[in-house]
Amino acid sequence: MELRQLRHFVAVAEELHFGRAAQRLNISQPPLSQSIRRLEDELGAPLLARTSRSVTLTPEGGVFLPEARAILARADHAARAVGLMARGDGGMLRIGLVGPALEGGRLPCLIRAFCQESPQVRVQLDQLNSMEQLAMLREGRLDVGVVRLFQKHAKGLVVRHYASEPYVLALPEGHRLAARAVVPLTDLDGEPLLIFQRHANPQLYDAIVGAFSEAGVCPDLLHVSLVKHTTTALVAAGLGVTLLPRGMVSVPRAGVHIRPLEGRLPLVTFSVAWNPENETPLVRRFVEAVLTSHAEGCAPGPRPSPGP
């Protein structure tokens, strides 16, 4: 049984006239009649009752017609789905993101616009740290990752930097430094500083600690294994101060002041990564959208709140 035969049968069943069906299908009538005969022979039952004056459906034909329509509709749907995927307009896109990439900047708006422009694409978002994303990209469990590498190894993957932003300082309300418009690193000597544990990102950790050392200061490091929002809650509780990517301060938190920092801290850098072995037109479209958006100029991140 061929799809062509099903289309021939549906056309005749709907027109109840071989001549009109042949015209609709843009074929001559003899091949159409032969196609229907072969289909009936294969099924072992007559589908159409023919006389010199009329064509009607047999009981078997009445049962077969909705099934044939359903098969053709499913085949057409499959062809459209494949066509959409080939153009990068359909399919599933699994995106991993580090938390700070979702705060401020243009990435959340870009993802929303991408979904609106490609309604046939199903987007799955997972908040994961960079190392988790790199492993999942290599294993084929993610299509695209938005990561913060800072000298981490990304063997076998393609990585393109797309944005950078500075660190700012989060202070508890009433802190002695909250009156400053800008806080130099030298003012943090001996200050309780909430910081991620070194094993989470040794290179970045060493760069941050090295920046304080270069400035001749030694904060009191309090190591935490928490997401940034939870760390900020500890700041509000007065347990210490912390460093945040500037994009994360777009949503104010009660009891926390944000101040720019003066010093040679490393920048917070964001990159988009993917596995070239699993690259598809959809992956290419999304990566291009990310890189083009930021190449054209990101919207400025939120500015630190003014001093009291």
TAURUR-V781043 format. One line per field, one symbol per residue. phi: phi as a letter, one per 40 degrees, with the letter a starting at -180 (. if undefined). burial: b if it has 24 or more other ideal C-beta (glycine too) atoms within 12 Angstrom, else e. Layout:
phi->???
burial->???
This chain:
phi->.bdccccccccccccfaccccccccgbccdccccccdccccccgacbbbbbcbabbccdcccccdccccccccccccccccccccccgbahbbcbbacdcccbggbcdcccccccccbccccbbbbcacccccccccccgcbcabbbbcfgccbdgbcbbcbabaccbbbbcdgcccccccbbcdccccgccbcaccdccadccdccccccccccgbbcccbcbbbcccccccccdcgcibacbddccccbcbdgbbbbcbbibccccbbbbbacccbcbdcccccccccccdccchccccccdcccc
burial->eeeebbbbbbbbbebeebeebeeebeeebeebbebbeebbeeeeeebbeeeeeebebeeebeebbeebeeebeeeeeeeeeeebbeebbbbebbbbbbbbbbbbbbbbebbeebeeebebbebebbebbbbebbbbbbeeebbbbbbbbbebebeebbbbebbebbbbbbbbeebebbebeebbbbbbeebbbbbbeeebbeebbebbbebbeeeeeebebeebeeebeebbebbbeebbbbbbbbbbbbeebeebbbbbbebebbbbbbbbbbbeebebebbbbbbebbbebbeeebeebeebeeee
